[in-house]
Amino acid sequence: MSELTPRGEGVAGDPAIQRRLEAAWPADLPPSDERELLATGRALLRADATGIGRATWPEVFPDSGTAVAPAFAVARFRIQAAIARRDGRADRAVVHLVWAGMDRGGTFTDLRITDWFFTRAEKKGAATWTWQPRT
């Protein structure tokens, strides 16, 4: 397998990052769970980095009712690769994201890493994945 693309490769390097991540950590969740977790993990990261959508998760972003300057410019933020995998047990998962963004100071950095942790619980007869703080 080819080496991980060098920093600064841009969007063209993102597929190689995704392939490398998938090869390093093989899939171990049902496809429907993986899709749900990836969608939620991506939305959480976007909300965290850009401020957009924070009100959706008041337990994650308790300050979402106040004006918060985004840490990263929306136009200069992208998720380069993402996977969702079990985190030790069948009822726990982690969404591992590799991303790029330009901060308020104008510094652009790629290959940033964020992990979001979830537990699976029954709610009203249906299983759902719920974000968990890392303690």
LOKE-702602 format. One record per residue: residue number from 1; residue in three letters; x, y, z of N, C-alpha, C in turn. Coordinates in pm, whole numbers, always signed. Layout:
N
+------+------+--------+--------+--------+--------+--------+--------+--------+--------+--------+
| fise | zaro |   n_xx |   n_yy |   n_zz |  ca_xx |  ca_yy |  ca_zz |   c_xx |   c_yy |   c_zz |
+------+------+--------+--------+--------+--------+--------+--------+--------+--------+--------+
|  NUM |  Ala |      X |      Y |      Z |      X |      Y |      Z |      X |      Y |      Z |
...
+------+------+--------+--------+--------+--------+--------+--------+--------+--------+--------+
! end
This chain:
135
+------+------+--------+--------+--------+--------+--------+--------+--------+--------+--------+
| fise | zaro |   n_xx |   n_yy |   n_zz |  ca_xx |  ca_yy |  ca_zz |   c_xx |   c_yy |   c_zz |
+------+------+--------+--------+--------+--------+--------+--------+--------+--------+--------+
|    1 |  Met |    +85 |   -118 |     +0 |     +0 |     +0 |     +0 |    +89 |   +124 |     +0 |
|    2 |  Ser |    +46 |   +225 |    -69 |   +125 |   +347 |    -75 |   +127 |   +417 |    +60 |
|    3 |  Glu |   +226 |   +499 |    +78 |   +239 |   +575 |   +201 |   +126 |   +676 |   +213 |
|    4 |  Leu |   +101 |   +721 |   +334 |     +4 |   +826 |   +359 |    +47 |   +951 |   +283 |
|    5 |  Thr |    -48 |  +1020 |   +224 |    -14 |  +1139 |   +147 |    +51 |  +1243 |   +236 |
|    6 |  Pro |   +140 |  +1321 |   +182 |   +206 |  +1424 |   +263 |   +109 |  +1537 |   +299 |
|    7 |  Arg |   +139 |  +1605 |   +407 |    +58 |  +1722 |   +446 |    +54 |  +1820 |   +330 |
|    8 |  Gly |    -61 |  +1886 |   +315 |    -74 |  +1986 |   +212 |   -111 |  +1932 |    +76 |
|    9 |  Glu |   -135 |  +1803 |    +65 |   -171 |  +1742 |    -63 |   -305 |  +1793 |   -113 |
|   10 |  Gly |   -390 |  +1835 |    -22 |   -522 |  +1887 |    -61 |   -624 |  +1777 |    -79 |
|   11 |  Val |   -736 |  +1814 |   -139 |   -848 |  +1722 |   -159 |   -805 |  +1597 |   -235 |
|   12 |  Ala |   -710 |  +1610 |   -324 |   -664 |  +1496 |   -403 |   -608 |  +1384 |   -316 |
|   13 |  Gly |   -556 |  +1416 |   -200 |   -499 |  +1315 |   -111 |   -599 |  +1249 |    -19 |
|   14 |  Asp |   -721 |  +1301 |    -11 |   -819 |  +1248 |    +83 |   -855 |  +1101 |    +59 |
|   15 |  Pro |   -875 |  +1054 |    -64 |   -906 |   +912 |    -83 |   -796 |   +819 |    -30 |
|   16 |  Ala |   -672 |   +858 |    -44 |   -561 |   +776 |     +7 |   -566 |   +770 |   +160 |
|   17 |  Ile |   -601 |   +880 |   +223 |   -613 |   +882 |   +369 |   -726 |   +789 |   +412 |
|   18 |  Gln |   -839 |   +794 |   +341 |   -953 |   +707 |   +373 |   -914 |   +559 |   +357 |
|   19 |  Arg |   -849 |   +525 |   +248 |   -808 |   +385 |   +225 |   -712 |   +338 |   +334 |
|   20 |  Arg |   -618 |   +423 |   +370 |   -519 |   +387 |   +473 |   -586 |   +364 |   +609 |
|   21 |  Leu |   -681 |   +451 |   +641 |   -755 |   +438 |   +767 |   -835 |   +308 |   +770 |
|   22 |  Glu |   -904 |   +277 |   +661 |   -984 |   +154 |   +653 |   -896 |    +30 |   +660 |
|   23 |  Ala |   -779 |    +34 |   +599 |   -687 |    -80 |   +602 |   -630 |   -101 |   +742 |
|   24 |  Ala |   -605 |     +7 |   +812 |   -547 |     -1 |   +947 |   -647 |    -49 |  +1051 |
|   25 |  Trp |   -777 |    -25 |  +1025 |   -878 |    -56 |  +1126 |   -999 |   -115 |  +1053 |
|   26 |  Pro |   -998 |   -245 |  +1026 |  -1104 |   -308 |   +947 |  -1244 |   -290 |  +1010 |
|   27 |  Ala |  -1343 |   -284 |   +923 |  -1482 |   -265 |   +965 |  -1527 |   -378 |  +1058 |
|   28 |  Asp |  -1602 |   -341 |  +1162 |  -1653 |   -441 |  +1256 |  -1793 |   -407 |  +1308 |
|   29 |  Leu |  -1860 |   -316 |  +1241 |  -1997 |   -279 |  +1277 |  -2090 |   -312 |  +1162 |
|   30 |  Pro |  -2219 |   -338 |  +1191 |  -2314 |   -354 |  +1082 |  -2316 |   -225 |   +999 |
|   31 |  Pro |  -2330 |   -237 |   +866 |  -2328 |   -119 |   +780 |  -2427 |     -8 |   +822 |
|   32 |  Ser |  -2546 |    -45 |   +869 |  -2642 |    +58 |   +910 |  -2593 |   +135 |  +1032 |
|   33 |  Asp |  -2531 |    +66 |  +1126 |  -2475 |   +134 |  +1244 |  -2359 |   +224 |  +1202 |
|   34 |  Glu |  -2274 |   +174 |  +1113 |  -2161 |   +254 |  +1068 |  -2209 |   +382 |   +999 |
|   35 |  Arg |  -2309 |   +370 |   +912 |  -2363 |   +489 |   +844 |  -2419 |   +590 |   +943 |
|   36 |  Glu |  -2496 |   +542 |  +1041 |  -2555 |   +631 |  +1143 |  -2446 |   +701 |  +1223 |
|   37 |  Leu |  -2348 |   +625 |  +1267 |  -2240 |   +682 |  +1347 |  -2157 |   +781 |  +1266 |
|   38 |  Leu |  -2127 |   +749 |  +1141 |  -2049 |   +841 |  +1058 |  -2124 |   +972 |  +1035 |
|   39 |  Ala |  -2252 |   +964 |  +1007 |  -2331 |  +1087 |   +985 |  -2331 |  +1172 |  +1111 |
|   40 |  Thr |  -2351 |  +1108 |  +1226 |  -2352 |  +1182 |  +1352 |  -2215 |  +1237 |  +1385 |
|   41 |  Gly |  -2112 |  +1156 |  +1370 |  -1975 |  +1201 |  +1398 |  -1934 |  +1318 |  +1311 |
|   42 |  Arg |  -1966 |  +1312 |  +1182 |  -1934 |  +1424 |  +1092 |  -2007 |  +1551 |  +1133 |
|   43 |  Ala |  -2136 |  +1537 |  +1166 |  -2214 |  +1654 |  +1206 |  -2162 |  +1713 |  +1337 |
|   44 |  Leu |  -2124 |  +1627 |  +1431 |  -2068 |  +1675 |  +1558 |  -1936 |  +1750 |  +1535 |
|   45 |  Leu |  -1850 |  +1696 |  +1451 |  -1723 |  +1762 |  +1423 |  -1746 |  +1897 |  +1356 |
|   46 |  Arg |  -1837 |  +1900 |  +1258 |  -1867 |  +2027 |  +1189 |  -1919 |  +2130 |  +1290 |
|   47 |  Ala |  -2008 |  +2087 |  +1380 |  -2061 |  +2178 |  +1482 |  -1950 |  +2226 |  +1576 |
|   48 |  Asp |  -1863 |  +2136 |  +1614 |  -1754 |  +2171 |  +1705 |  -1657 |  +2268 |  +1641 |
|   49 |  Ala |  -1618 |  +2240 |  +1517 |  -1516 |  +2322 |  +1451 |  -1569 |  +2454 |  +1398 |
|   50 |  Thr |  -1690 |  +2452 |  +1341 |  -1742 |  +2572 |  +1274 |  -1851 |  +2643 |  +1352 |
|   51 |  Gly |  -1908 |  +2577 |  +1452 |  -2018 |  +2637 |  +1529 |  -2155 |  +2610 |  +1469 |
|   52 |  Ile |  -2160 |  +2558 |  +1347 |  -2288 |  +2535 |  +1279 |  -2352 |  +2406 |  +1329 |
|   53 |  Gly |  -2473 |  +2418 |  +1383 |  -2547 |  +2301 |  +1430 |  -2528 |  +2265 |  +1576 |
|   54 |  Arg |  -2462 |  +2349 |  +1652 |  -2438 |  +2316 |  +1793 |  -2565 |  +2299 |  +1874 |
|   55 |  Ala |  -2669 |  +2372 |  +1840 |  -2795 |  +2364 |  +1917 |  -2857 |  +2225 |  +1910 |
|   56 |  Thr |  -2821 |  +2145 |  +1811 |  -2873 |  +2009 |  +1798 |  -2826 |  +1921 |  +1913 |
|   57 |  Trp |  -2711 |  +1952 |  +1971 |  -2653 |  +1871 |  +2078 |  -2622 |  +1956 |  +2201 |
|   58 |  Pro |  -2723 |  +1997 |  +2277 |  -2695 |  +2080 |  +2395 |  -2612 |  +2009 |  +2502 |
|   59 |  Glu |  -2617 |  +1875 |  +2505 |  -2536 |  +1802 |  +2603 |  -2388 |  +1805 |  +2566 |
|   60 |  Val |  -2357 |  +1822 |  +2438 |  -2219 |  +1829 |  +2392 |  -2169 |  +1972 |  +2397 |
|   61 |  Phe |  -2256 |  +2066 |  +2356 |  -2221 |  +2207 |  +2347 |  -2315 |  +2289 |  +2435 |
|   62 |  Pro |  -2295 |  +2289 |  +2567 |  -2388 |  +2358 |  +2657 |  -2394 |  +2509 |  +2633 |
|   63 |  Asp |  -2296 |  +2566 |  +2565 |  -2295 |  +2710 |  +2538 |  -2362 |  +2743 |  +2404 |
|   64 |  Ser |  -2437 |  +2647 |  +2346 |  -2490 |  +2667 |  +2212 |  -2594 |  +2779 |  +2203 |
|   65 |  Gly |  -2648 |  +2824 |  +2315 |  -2743 |  +2934 |  +2314 |  -2678 |  +3070 |  +2310 |
|   66 |  Thr |  -2547 |  +3073 |  +2327 |  -2475 |  +3200 |  +2326 |  -2393 |  +3213 |  +2197 |
|   67 |  Ala |  -2358 |  +3333 |  +2163 |  -2277 |  +3355 |  +2043 |  -2135 |  +3306 |  +2068 |
|   68 |  Val |  -2092 |  +3213 |  +1984 |  -1958 |  +3157 |  +1996 |  -1889 |  +3176 |  +1861 |
|   69 |  Ala |  -1773 |  +3238 |  +1864 |  -1697 |  +3256 |  +1741 |  -1644 |  +3119 |  +1698 |
|   70 |  Pro |  -1668 |  +3079 |  +1574 |  -1619 |  +2948 |  +1530 |  -1467 |  +2944 |  +1529 |
|   71 |  Ala |  -1413 |  +2829 |  +1566 |  -1268 |  +2812 |  +1567 |  -1212 |  +2799 |  +1426 |
|   72 |  Phe |  -1295 |  +2749 |  +1333 |  -1250 |  +2726 |  +1196 |  -1349 |  +2785 |  +1097 |
|   73 |  Ala |  -1297 |  +2838 |   +988 |  -1380 |  +2896 |   +883 |  -1456 |  +2785 |   +811 |
|   74 |  Val |  -1587 |  +2804 |   +794 |  -1670 |  +2704 |   +728 |  -1617 |  +2672 |   +589 |
|   75 |  Ala |  -1580 |  +2773 |   +514 |  -1533 |  +2753 |   +377 |  -1399 |  +2680 |   +371 |
|   76 |  Arg |  -1325 |  +2679 |   +478 |  -1193 |  +2616 |   +479 |  -1187 |  +2497 |   +574 |
|   77 |  Phe |  -1298 |  +2425 |   +585 |  -1308 |  +2308 |   +672 |  -1353 |  +2190 |   +586 |
|   78 |  Arg |  -1285 |  +2077 |   +601 |  -1332 |  +1956 |   +533 |  -1288 |  +1833 |   +611 |
|   79 |  Ile |  -1370 |  +1731 |   +601 |  -1336 |  +1602 |   +661 |  -1265 |  +1522 |   +553 |
|   80 |  Gln |  -1144 |  +1481 |   +584 |  -1061 |  +1409 |   +487 |  -1091 |  +1259 |   +484 |
|   81 |  Ala |  -1123 |  +1203 |   +599 |  -1152 |  +1059 |   +608 |  -1226 |  +1034 |   +739 |
|   82 |  Ala |  -1303 |   +926 |   +741 |  -1378 |   +893 |   +863 |  -1413 |   +744 |   +865 |
|   83 |  Ile |  -1404 |   +685 |   +984 |  -1449 |   +548 |  +1005 |  -1522 |   +541 |  +1138 |
|   84 |  Ala |  -1611 |   +443 |  +1150 |  -1677 |   +414 |  +1277 |  -1646 |   +268 |  +1309 |
|   85 |  Arg |  -1602 |   +243 |  +1432 |  -1564 |   +108 |  +1472 |  -1608 |    +82 |  +1616 |
|   86 |  Arg |  -1613 |    -46 |  +1653 |  -1643 |    -82 |  +1792 |  -1533 |    -27 |  +1882 |
|   87 |  Asp |  -1573 |     +2 |  +2004 |  -1476 |    +51 |  +2103 |  -1473 |    -46 |  +2219 |
|   88 |  Gly |  -1423 |   -165 |  +2195 |  -1408 |   -265 |  +2300 |  -1526 |   -359 |  +2317 |
|   89 |  Arg |  -1648 |   -308 |  +2313 |  -1768 |   -391 |  +2332 |  -1868 |   -362 |  +2220 |
|   90 |  Ala |  -1964 |   -451 |  +2204 |  -2064 |   -437 |  +2097 |  -2152 |   -314 |  +2116 |
|   91 |  Asp |  -2165 |   -268 |  +2241 |  -2253 |   -152 |  +2267 |  -2176 |    -20 |  +2275 |
|   92 |  Arg |  -2049 |    -22 |  +2236 |  -1968 |   +101 |  +2235 |  -1899 |   +117 |  +2101 |
|   93 |  Ala |  -1890 |   +242 |  +2056 |  -1826 |   +269 |  +1927 |  -1751 |   +400 |  +1933 |
|   94 |  Val |  -1658 |   +414 |  +1841 |  -1582 |   +538 |  +1825 |  -1589 |   +577 |  +1678 |
|   95 |  Val |  -1607 |   +705 |  +1653 |  -1599 |   +759 |  +1518 |  -1466 |   +835 |  +1512 |
|   96 |  His |  -1381 |   +790 |  +1424 |  -1247 |   +846 |  +1409 |  -1247 |   +931 |  +1282 |
|   97 |  Leu |  -1219 |  +1060 |  +1297 |  -1222 |  +1153 |  +1184 |  -1086 |  +1218 |  +1163 |
|   98 |  Val |  -1046 |  +1229 |  +1039 |   -926 |  +1301 |  +1000 |   -977 |  +1420 |   +919 |
|   99 |  Trp |   -930 |  +1540 |   +955 |   -988 |  +1659 |   +892 |   -886 |  +1770 |   +874 |
|  100 |  Ala |   -929 |  +1870 |   +798 |   -844 |  +1985 |   +767 |   -924 |  +2112 |   +788 |
|  101 |  Gly |   -855 |  +2218 |   +827 |   -924 |  +2345 |   +844 |   -829 |  +2461 |   +865 |
|  102 |  Met |   -884 |  +2581 |   +840 |   -810 |  +2704 |   +864 |   -866 |  +2769 |   +990 |
|  103 |  Asp |   -780 |  +2792 |  +1088 |   -825 |  +2852 |  +1212 |   -842 |  +3003 |  +1199 |
|  104 |  Arg |   -890 |  +3065 |  +1306 |   -915 |  +3210 |  +1304 |   -790 |  +3291 |  +1275 |
|  105 |  Gly |   -674 |  +3236 |  +1306 |   -548 |  +3306 |  +1282 |   -498 |  +3292 |  +1139 |
|  106 |  Gly |   -570 |  +3214 |  +1057 |   -531 |  +3197 |   +918 |   -438 |  +3081 |   +891 |
|  107 |  Thr |   -415 |  +2996 |   +992 |   -327 |  +2881 |   +974 |   -409 |  +2761 |   +927 |
|  108 |  Phe |   -373 |  +2705 |   +812 |   -440 |  +2588 |   +758 |   -360 |  +2465 |   +795 |
|  109 |  Thr |   -425 |  +2367 |   +853 |   -360 |  +2242 |   +890 |   -448 |  +2126 |   +849 |
|  110 |  Asp |   -387 |  +2025 |   +788 |   -461 |  +1904 |   +756 |   -413 |  +1790 |   +845 |
|  111 |  Leu |   -474 |  +1676 |   +830 |   -446 |  +1555 |   +909 |   -470 |  +1578 |  +1059 |
|  112 |  Arg |   -566 |  +1661 |  +1093 |   -609 |  +1676 |  +1232 |   -693 |  +1554 |  +1267 |
|  113 |  Ile |   -695 |  +1514 |  +1392 |   -769 |  +1394 |  +1432 |   -865 |  +1427 |  +1545 |
|  114 |  Thr |   -988 |  +1377 |  +1530 |  -1089 |  +1389 |  +1635 |  -1159 |  +1255 |  +1650 |
|  115 |  Asp |  -1183 |  +1212 |  +1774 |  -1259 |  +1091 |  +1802 |  -1383 |  +1128 |  +1882 |
|  116 |  Trp |  -1497 |  +1073 |  +1841 |  -1623 |  +1087 |  +1915 |  -1663 |   +948 |  +1962 |
|  117 |  Phe |  -1706 |   +937 |  +2087 |  -1740 |   +808 |  +2146 |  -1890 |   +798 |  +2168 |
|  118 |  Phe |  -1944 |   +676 |  +2148 |  -2087 |   +654 |  +2156 |  -2117 |   +523 |  +2229 |
|  119 |  Thr |  -2236 |   +518 |  +2290 |  -2288 |   +392 |  +2344 |  -2422 |   +366 |  +2279 |
|  120 |  Arg |  -2454 |   +239 |  +2268 |  -2581 |   +198 |  +2209 |  -2677 |   +167 |  +2322 |
|  121 |  Ala |  -2796 |   +223 |  +2314 |  -2896 |   +203 |  +2417 |  -3033 |   +187 |  +2354 |
|  122 |  Glu |  -3120 |   +118 |  +2425 |  -3259 |   +104 |  +2380 |  -3339 |   +224 |  +2424 |
|  123 |  Lys |  -3408 |   +285 |  +2329 |  -3497 |   +397 |  +2359 |  -3628 |   +373 |  +2287 |
|  124 |  Lys |  -3734 |   +356 |  +2363 |  -3867 |   +333 |  +2306 |  -3868 |   +216 |  +2208 |
|  125 |  Gly |  -3800 |   +108 |  +2246 |  -3799 |    -12 |  +2164 |  -3703 |    -12 |  +2047 |
|  126 |  Ala |  -3632 |    +96 |  +2026 |  -3535 |   +102 |  +1916 |  -3396 |   +131 |  +1972 |
|  127 |  Ala |  -3297 |    +68 |  +1913 |  -3160 |    +92 |  +1956 |  -3107 |   +218 |  +1890 |
|  128 |  Thr |  -3044 |   +304 |  +1969 |  -2985 |   +427 |  +1916 |  -2844 |   +444 |  +1973 |
|  129 |  Trp |  -2763 |   +516 |  +1899 |  -2627 |   +548 |  +1943 |  -2631 |   +686 |  +2007 |
|  130 |  Thr |  -2572 |   +697 |  +2127 |  -2572 |   +822 |  +2202 |  -2429 |   +866 |  +2229 |
|  131 |  Trp |  -2400 |   +994 |  +2204 |  -2267 |  +1048 |  +2230 |  -2233 |  +1035 |  +2377 |
|  132 |  Gln |  -2106 |  +1006 |  +2405 |  -2056 |   +994 |  +2541 |  -1934 |  +1081 |  +2562 |
|  133 |  Pro |  -1931 |  +1156 |  +2670 |  -1809 |  +1233 |  +2698 |  -1697 |  +1137 |  +2733 |
|  134 |  Arg |  -1577 |  +1176 |  +2704 |  -1461 |  +1094 |  +2739 |  -1415 |  +1137 |  +2877 |
|  135 |  Thr |  -1416 |  +1043 |  +2971 |  -1376 |  +1076 |  +3108 |  -1247 |  +1009 |  +3146 |
+------+------+--------+--------+--------+--------+--------+--------+--------+--------+--------+
! end
